[in-house]
Amino acid sequence: MGAVFIFVPAYGYLPKAIRLNSVIFFPQFFIVLYFHAISYPLGERLRLVDCPDEERKRHKRPTPLTGGIAIYCAFVGRCC
């Protein structure tokens, strides 16, 4: 059986593997954005923040540590 291609005007023909990756990537990207929008204020409210110090940290204000939770939730949600 030959390769199946789809025509996209800006890119020409895309192989099936690229189409499959885009079907997986884009929904997961929006799931991460959704969970990040929830976890960022929650981290500030629960004081799960990284406070900057003079030696190692470059950020200027306390930064929530809940970004990994958002990525994990998106990964688990997409795998199930």
Secondary structure, 3 states (H helix, E strand, C coil): CCCCEEEECCCEEEEHHHHHHHHHHHHHHHHHHHHHHHHHHHHHHCCCEECCCCCCCCCCCCEECCHHHHHHHHHHHHHC
